[in-house]
Amino acid sequence: MTEFRELDMRANDDLKKEIPELYSNGYSAGWQKIRSSEAAEVFFNKDRRLYFKVFLPRNAAEFVKAFLRGGRAKRAVTASELLRAYGFNAPRCLAYGGSIKKQWLLMEEVEGTGYGKIINSPPEHRSEMYFKCGWLIDSSTPHM
């Protein structure tokens, strides 16, 4: 690992020892690998209620995006902070790091209905989320 940026003191010494194991080997005691996309590996620690996500390389364009806008982990931190600032129940990121090719993110579990469940719900239940997302995009975009 080339970088470790601590955002919260909950990223304690025990976690700092476990993160390299998860990042490099995909295993550490107390963590369970859960289903995720092909471009990531996600682990959950039930006792700590924490998620650890390793962003795997997707394509060559990702290097350019990482260079210009930050890696996927940094972009996830920024997105989570923005969502939280606008009242969404988004996970709090505790730490992130890695290299330009492969990053990781440590975040808290959040209570509530997940995005996937909302997207697959009946249209009348999605309308409030769509309204909030539209408002967020509109209010965070500069207008000419």
SULKAHU-V831035 format. One record per residue. N is the residue number from 1. RES is the residue in one letter. SS is DSSP state (alpha for helix, beta for strand, coil for the rest). Layout:
n->N res->RES ss->SS
n->N res->RES ss->SS
This chain:
n->1 res->M ss->coil
n->2 res->T ss->coil
n->3 res->E ss->coil
n->4 res->F ss->beta
n->5 res->R ss->beta
n->6 res->E ss->beta
n->7 res->L ss->coil
n->8 res->D ss->coil
n->9 res->M ss->coil
n->10 res->R ss->coil
n->11 res->A ss->coil
n->12 res->N ss->coil
n->13 res->D ss->alpha
n->14 res->D ss->alpha
n->15 res->L ss->alpha
n->16 res->K ss->alpha
n->17 res->K ss->alpha
n->18 res->E ss->alpha
n->19 res->I ss->alpha
n->20 res->P ss->alpha
n->21 res->E ss->alpha
n->22 res->L ss->alpha
n->23 res->Y ss->alpha
n->24 res->S ss->alpha
n->25 res->N ss->alpha
n->26 res->G ss->coil
n->27 res->Y ss->coil
n->28 res->S ss->coil
n->29 res->A ss->coil
n->30 res->G ss->coil
n->31 res->W ss->coil
n->32 res->Q ss->beta
n->33 res->K ss->beta
n->34 res->I ss->beta
n->35 res->R ss->coil
n->36 res->S ss->coil
n->37 res->S ss->coil
n->38 res->E ss->coil
n->39 res->A ss->coil
n->40 res->A ss->beta
n->41 res->E ss->beta
n->42 res->V ss->beta
n->43 res->F ss->beta
n->44 res->F ss->beta
n->45 res->N ss->beta
n->46 res->K ss->coil
n->47 res->D ss->coil
n->48 res->R ss->coil
n->49 res->R ss->coil
n->50 res->L ss->beta
n->51 res->Y ss->beta
n->52 res->F ss->beta
n->53 res->K ss->beta
n->54 res->V ss->beta
n->55 res->F ss->beta
n->56 res->L ss->coil
n->57 res->P ss->coil
n->58 res->R ss->coil
n->59 res->N ss->coil
n->60 res->A ss->coil
n->61 res->A ss->alpha
n->62 res->E ss->alpha
n->63 res->F ss->alpha
n->64 res->V ss->alpha
n->65 res->K ss->alpha
n->66 res->A ss->alpha
n->67 res->F ss->alpha
n->68 res->L ss->alpha
n->69 res->R ss->alpha
n->70 res->G ss->coil
n->71 res->G ss->coil
n->72 res->R ss->alpha
n->73 res->A ss->alpha
n->74 res->K ss->alpha
n->75 res->R ss->alpha
n->76 res->A ss->alpha
n->77 res->V ss->alpha
n->78 res->T ss->alpha
n->79 res->A ss->alpha
n->80 res->S ss->alpha
n->81 res->E ss->alpha
n->82 res->L ss->alpha
n->83 res->L ss->alpha
n->84 res->R ss->alpha
n->85 res->A ss->alpha
n->86 res->Y ss->coil
n->87 res->G ss->coil
n->88 res->F ss->coil
n->89 res->N ss->coil
n->90 res->A ss->coil
n->91 res->P ss->coil
n->92 res->R ss->coil
n->93 res->C ss->beta
n->94 res->L ss->beta
n->95 res->A ss->beta
n->96 res->Y ss->beta
n->97 res->G ss->beta
n->98 res->G ss->beta
n->99 res->S ss->coil
n->100 res->I ss->coil
n->101 res->K ss->coil
n->102 res->K ss->coil
n->103 res->Q ss->beta
n->104 res->W ss->beta
n->105 res->L ss->beta
n->106 res->L ss->beta
n->107 res->M ss->beta
n->108 res->E ss->beta
n->109 res->E ss->coil
n->110 res->V ss->coil
n->111 res->E ss->coil
n->112 res->G ss->coil
n->113 res->T ss->coil
n->114 res->G ss->coil
n->115 res->Y ss->alpha
n->116 res->G ss->alpha
n->117 res->K ss->alpha
n->118 res->I ss->alpha
n->119 res->I ss->alpha
n->120 res->N ss->coil
n->121 res->S ss->coil
n->122 res->P ss->coil
n->123 res->P ss->alpha
n->124 res->E ss->alpha
n->125 res->H ss->alpha
n->126 res->R ss->alpha
n->127 res->S ss->alpha
n->128 res->E ss->alpha
n->129 res->M ss->alpha
n->130 res->Y ss->alpha
n->131 res->F ss->alpha
n->132 res->K ss->alpha
n->133 res->C ss->alpha
n->134 res->G ss->alpha
n->135 res->W ss->alpha
n->136 res->L ss->alpha
n->137 res->I ss->alpha
n->138 res->D ss->alpha
n->139 res->S ss->alpha
n->140 res->S ss->alpha
n->141 res->T ss->coil
n->142 res->P ss->coil
n->143 res->H ss->coil
n->144 res->M ss->coil
